[in-house]
Amino acid sequence: MGGGAYHPGVTETIGAPEPFVADGYGGVRIVADRRGDPASRAVVFLHGGGQTRRSWDRAAAAVARRGWQAVTVDLRGHGESDWSPDGDYRVASFAADVGEILAHLPPRPVLVGASLGGITAMLLAGELARGIAAAVVLVDIVPDMDPTGAERIHAFMADKMADGFASLDEVADMIADYNPHRPRPADLDGLRKNLRRRGDRWYWHWDPQFIDGTATNPPLEVTDTERLHDAVGRIVADGVPMLLVRGQVSDLVSQDRASQFLARFPQVGFVDVEGAGHMVAGDRNDLFADAVLDFLSQREVAKP
C-alpha cells in the first residue's frame, strides 16, 4: 500500500477537527478529518455509499472526548475526496485508500464502517492487510445484505443525480421522503456539505460513475457474499474483536439476516439500536457512540 504523501491541515479553533489529505491508491486524493490526541489509538470512521465524512461528526466528537483519536474519511468519489479519473470504484481500491490514511496514524486502529464503509473494512482487515486493525465495528451491514434494501438505497442515490435540484428545499424534501422516521432537515445550509453547485443547480457530491454503472471498475465485491464471509472469518480467526451495530428498523439488515450472521460468527458482539434505520449513527447518535465505546472497553481495546 506504499506511503502516500501527507499534507497536514491547520486547526482553526480548539476542539475543531484538523483536516488532512493523503494520496490514495493510484494517486487519488483522499480527504480526512482528525479529532483528539494524534498520539492516541485512532478510531477510523468509514461512511456508506453516498455519504461523506461529515455524517460521523457527532460520533467522532464523542469518541475524541473519551481520549481516542477520531478520524473520519471521505471515500474516493465522495465528499471532498477526488473522483477516480479512470472510474476505479472497486472496494479493494477504497480499502487501499484507507490503508494510505492508516499509514499516518498510530498502529492498529479501530475500524468503524457503515454499509459500503463496513464492506471496505471487511476487505482491508480480513484480506488485504490482516492484522491492521485492533477491532472492527460493522454498522448496519453484513455480507448477505437484503437486496431489496440495497436497491432502495441505489434508487435514492440515482434519482435526480443527472438533473440536480433547483433549491436546497427540494433536497430537504427528497431526504424527508426517503427517511420518514427522521425529522425533515432543518439546517438547509448544512445540506451544502452533501452537494456540489454547478451553474444554477445543486447536484449530489458523489461521482455519477459510482452509481450509474458506467465506472470502468465498479464495486462488484459488495455482492460477493462468499468473499466477504471469508474476510470476516479471517478477522475473527485472528482474534480481532468485532461488533455488529444494527438499526432496528433497517431495511438492509433484517433481524433474520443479523441472526444468521451471528450464528455463523458467534465471536461477534451485537447491538440492536432502537428507533434507528440504516443510518444508525445519524438516527440515534447518542446510543451509537455509547455502544462503540462500551464495546471497546469490554474487549479491553486500549487507547495507548
C-alpha positions as CSV (number, residue, x, y, z in Angstrom):
1,M,0.0,0.0,0.0
2,G,3.0,2.2,0.0
3,G,3.4,5.6,1.7
4,G,1.4,8.3,0.0
5,A,2.2,12.0,0.5
6,Y,0.8,13.5,3.7
7,H,-0.4,17.1,3.9
8,P,-1.5,18.2,7.4
9,G,-4.0,20.9,7.8
10,V,-4.3,23.6,10.5
11,T,-6.8,23.6,13.4
12,E,-8.5,26.9,13.4
13,T,-10.0,26.7,16.9
14,I,-9.5,24.4,19.9
15,G,-11.6,21.3,19.5
16,A,-12.2,21.8,15.8
17,P,-11.3,18.9,13.5
18,E,-7.9,19.0,11.8
19,P,-8.2,18.3,8.1
20,F,-5.6,16.3,6.3
21,V,-5.1,14.7,2.9
22,A,-3.3,11.5,1.8
23,D,-2.6,10.3,-1.7
24,G,-4.7,7.1,-2.1
25,Y,-4.4,4.2,-4.4
26,G,-3.3,5.4,-7.9
27,G,-2.8,8.9,-6.6
28,V,-6.4,9.7,-5.9
29,R,-6.6,12.5,-3.3
30,I,-8.3,11.3,-0.1
31,V,-9.6,13.9,2.4
32,A,-10.0,13.2,6.1
33,D,-10.6,15.0,9.5
34,R,-8.8,14.3,12.7
35,R,-10.0,15.0,16.2
36,G,-8.3,14.4,19.6
37,D,-4.8,13.4,20.5
38,P,-2.8,12.3,17.4
39,A,-0.7,10.1,19.6
40,S,-3.7,8.0,20.8
41,R,-5.0,4.9,19.0
42,A,-7.3,6.0,16.3
43,V,-11.0,5.1,15.7
44,V,-11.3,5.5,11.9
45,F,-14.9,6.1,10.6
46,L,-15.8,5.0,7.1
47,H,-19.1,6.2,5.7
48,G,-21.6,4.5,3.5
49,G,-22.2,5.0,-0.2
50,G,-23.5,8.5,-0.9
51,Q,-22.4,9.8,2.5
52,T,-19.4,11.9,3.5
53,R,-17.1,12.1,6.5
54,R,-19.5,14.7,7.9
55,S,-22.1,12.0,8.7
56,W,-19.8,10.9,11.5
57,D,-19.1,14.4,13.1
58,R,-21.1,13.9,16.3
59,A,-19.9,10.3,16.9
60,A,-16.3,11.2,16.2
61,A,-16.5,14.1,18.6
62,A,-17.9,11.8,21.3
63,V,-15.1,9.3,20.8
64,A,-12.4,12.0,20.9
65,R,-13.8,13.4,24.1
66,R,-13.2,9.9,25.7
67,G,-9.4,10.1,24.9
68,W,-9.3,8.4,21.5
69,Q,-8.1,9.9,18.2
70,A,-11.1,10.1,15.9
71,V,-10.5,10.1,12.1
72,T,-13.3,10.5,9.6
73,V,-12.6,9.8,5.9
74,D,-14.2,10.8,2.6
75,L,-14.0,7.7,0.4
76,R,-12.9,8.2,-3.2
77,G,-15.7,9.7,-5.4
78,H,-17.4,11.2,-2.3
79,G,-17.3,14.5,-0.4
80,E,-14.1,16.4,-0.9
81,S,-12.0,13.4,-2.0
82,D,-11.2,13.1,-5.7
83,W,-13.3,11.3,-8.2
84,S,-11.3,8.4,-9.7
85,P,-10.1,9.6,-13.1
86,D,-10.2,6.1,-14.5
87,G,-13.5,5.0,-12.9
88,D,-11.9,2.7,-10.3
89,Y,-14.5,2.1,-7.6
90,R,-13.6,-1.4,-6.6
91,V,-14.0,-2.0,-2.9
92,A,-10.4,-3.1,-2.9
93,S,-9.4,0.4,-4.1
94,F,-11.5,2.0,-1.4
95,A,-9.6,-0.2,1.1
96,A,-6.2,0.6,-0.4
97,D,-7.1,4.3,0.0
98,V,-7.9,3.8,3.7
99,G,-4.6,1.9,4.1
100,E,-2.8,5.1,3.0
101,I,-4.6,7.1,5.6
102,L,-3.7,4.5,8.3
103,A,0.0,4.8,7.3
104,H,-0.1,8.2,9.0
105,L,-1.7,7.0,12.2
106,P,-0.6,5.0,15.3
107,P,-0.6,1.2,14.6
108,R,-3.7,-0.9,14.7
109,P,-6.6,1.5,14.7
110,V,-10.2,0.6,15.3
111,L,-12.2,0.5,12.0
112,V,-15.9,1.6,12.1
113,G,-17.6,1.1,8.8
114,A,-21.2,1.8,7.8
115,S,-22.6,0.0,4.7
116,L,-20.0,0.4,2.0
117,G,-17.5,1.6,4.6
118,G,-18.2,-1.7,6.5
119,I,-17.5,-3.8,3.4
120,T,-14.3,-1.8,2.9
121,A,-13.3,-2.6,6.5
122,M,-14.0,-6.3,5.9
123,L,-11.7,-6.5,2.9
124,L,-9.0,-4.3,4.4
125,A,-8.8,-6.1,7.8
126,G,-9.6,-9.6,6.5
127,E,-7.9,-9.9,3.2
128,L,-5.6,-7.0,2.1
129,A,-3.9,-6.2,5.4
130,R,-4.6,-8.8,8.0
131,G,-3.7,-7.6,11.5
132,I,-4.0,-4.0,10.6
133,A,-7.0,-3.4,12.9
134,A,-7.3,-3.7,16.7
135,A,-11.1,-4.0,16.3
136,V,-13.8,-3.8,13.6
137,V,-17.3,-2.3,14.0
138,L,-19.8,-3.1,11.3
139,V,-22.6,-0.6,11.2
140,D,-25.8,-2.0,9.7
141,I,-24.0,-4.2,7.2
142,V,-23.4,-7.9,6.8
143,P,-22.1,-9.8,3.8
144,D,-25.5,-11.2,3.0
145,M,-27.4,-7.9,3.0
146,D,-31.1,-7.6,1.9
147,P,-31.1,-6.9,-1.9
148,T,-34.4,-5.0,-1.6
149,G,-32.9,-2.6,0.9
150,A,-29.8,-2.2,-1.3
151,E,-32.0,-1.4,-4.3
152,R,-33.9,1.2,-2.4
153,I,-30.7,3.0,-1.4
154,H,-29.4,2.8,-5.0
155,A,-32.7,4.2,-6.4
156,F,-32.5,7.1,-4.0
157,M,-28.9,7.9,-5.0
158,A,-29.7,7.7,-8.7
159,D,-32.8,9.8,-8.6
160,K,-32.1,13.5,-9.5
161,M,-28.4,12.6,-10.0
162,A,-28.4,13.8,-13.6
163,D,-30.9,16.7,-13.3
164,G,-30.0,18.0,-9.9
165,F,-32.1,20.3,-7.7
166,A,-33.3,23.9,-8.2
167,S,-33.0,24.6,-4.4
168,L,-31.9,23.3,-1.1
169,D,-35.6,22.9,-0.1
170,E,-36.0,20.4,-2.9
171,V,-33.1,18.4,-1.5
172,A,-34.6,18.5,2.0
173,D,-38.0,17.3,0.8
174,M,-36.4,14.4,-1.0
175,I,-34.4,13.3,2.1
176,A,-37.5,13.6,4.3
177,D,-39.5,11.4,1.9
178,Y,-36.7,8.8,2.0
179,N,-36.3,8.8,5.7
180,P,-39.9,9.4,7.1
181,H,-38.8,8.3,10.6
182,R,-36.4,11.3,10.8
183,P,-37.3,15.0,11.0
184,R,-37.0,17.0,7.8
185,P,-33.6,18.6,7.7
186,A,-33.9,22.0,9.4
187,D,-30.4,23.3,8.6
188,L,-30.6,23.8,4.9
189,D,-27.1,25.3,4.9
190,G,-25.8,22.0,6.3
191,L,-27.0,20.2,3.2
192,R,-24.4,22.0,1.2
193,K,-21.8,19.6,2.6
194,N,-23.5,16.8,0.6
195,L,-23.9,18.8,-2.7
196,R,-21.9,20.5,-5.4
197,R,-23.0,23.7,-7.1
198,R,-22.9,23.7,-10.9
199,G,-24.5,26.7,-12.7
200,D,-27.8,27.5,-11.1
201,R,-28.5,23.9,-9.8
202,W,-27.3,21.7,-6.9
203,Y,-26.0,18.2,-7.5
204,W,-25.1,15.3,-5.2
205,H,-21.4,15.3,-4.3
206,W,-20.7,11.7,-5.5
207,D,-19.2,10.7,-8.8
208,P,-22.1,9.6,-11.1
209,Q,-19.9,6.7,-12.4
210,F,-20.1,5.2,-8.9
211,I,-23.9,4.8,-9.3
212,D,-24.9,4.7,-12.9
213,G,-23.0,1.6,-14.0
214,T,-20.5,3.4,-16.2
215,A,-17.5,3.0,-14.0
216,T,-14.7,1.0,-15.6
217,N,-14.2,-0.9,-12.3
218,P,-17.5,-0.9,-10.3
219,P,-17.7,-2.1,-6.7
220,L,-18.6,-5.7,-7.6
221,E,-17.3,-7.0,-4.3
222,V,-20.4,-5.8,-2.5
223,T,-22.4,-8.7,-3.9
224,D,-19.6,-11.3,-3.4
225,T,-21.1,-12.8,-0.3
226,E,-18.6,-15.7,-0.1
227,R,-15.6,-13.5,-0.4
228,L,-16.9,-11.2,2.4
229,H,-17.8,-14.1,4.7
230,D,-14.3,-15.4,4.2
231,A,-12.8,-12.0,5.1
232,V,-14.9,-11.8,8.3
233,G,-13.9,-15.3,9.1
234,R,-10.2,-14.4,8.9
235,I,-10.7,-11.3,11.1
236,V,-12.4,-13.3,13.9
237,A,-9.9,-16.2,13.5
238,D,-7.1,-13.6,14.1
239,G,-8.7,-12.8,17.4
240,V,-9.7,-9.3,16.3
241,P,-12.9,-8.1,18.2
242,M,-15.8,-7.4,16.0
243,L,-19.2,-5.7,16.7
244,L,-22.3,-5.6,14.6
245,V,-24.5,-2.5,15.2
246,R,-27.9,-2.8,13.6
247,G,-30.7,-0.3,13.3
248,Q,-33.9,-2.0,14.5
249,V,-35.9,-0.6,11.5
250,S,-33.2,-1.2,9.0
251,D,-34.3,-2.4,5.5
252,L,-30.7,-3.6,4.7
253,V,-30.0,-5.9,7.7
254,S,-33.2,-7.7,8.8
255,Q,-33.3,-9.4,12.2
256,D,-33.1,-12.8,10.3
257,R,-30.0,-11.7,8.4
258,A,-28.3,-10.4,11.5
259,S,-29.2,-13.7,13.4
260,Q,-27.7,-15.8,10.5
261,F,-24.5,-13.7,10.6
262,L,-24.2,-14.0,14.4
263,A,-24.8,-17.8,14.2
264,R,-22.0,-18.1,11.7
265,F,-19.7,-15.9,13.7
266,P,-20.6,-16.3,17.4
267,Q,-17.5,-14.3,18.4
268,V,-19.1,-11.1,17.0
269,G,-20.8,-8.8,19.5
270,F,-24.2,-7.3,18.7
271,V,-26.1,-4.2,19.5
272,D,-29.6,-3.5,18.2
273,V,-30.3,0.2,18.2
274,E,-34.0,1.0,18.9
275,G,-35.6,3.7,16.7
276,A,-32.7,3.6,14.1
277,G,-32.8,2.7,10.5
278,H,-29.9,2.1,8.1
279,M,-28.4,5.5,9.1
280,V,-27.8,4.3,12.6
281,A,-25.2,6.9,13.6
282,G,-27.4,9.8,12.5
283,D,-30.7,8.3,13.7
284,R,-29.5,7.6,17.3
285,N,-26.1,9.1,17.6
286,D,-26.3,9.0,21.4
287,L,-26.8,5.3,21.6
288,F,-24.4,4.5,18.7
289,A,-21.4,6.3,20.2
290,D,-22.0,4.7,23.6
291,A,-22.3,1.2,22.0
292,V,-19.0,1.5,20.3
293,L,-17.2,2.9,23.3
294,D,-18.7,0.3,25.6
295,F,-17.6,-2.5,23.2
296,L,-14.0,-1.2,23.1
297,S,-14.0,-1.1,26.9
298,Q,-15.4,-4.6,27.3
299,R,-13.0,-6.1,24.8
300,E,-10.1,-4.2,26.5
301,V,-9.0,-2.4,23.4
302,A,-6.7,0.2,24.9
303,K,-6.0,3.7,23.6
304,P,-2.2,3.8,24.1
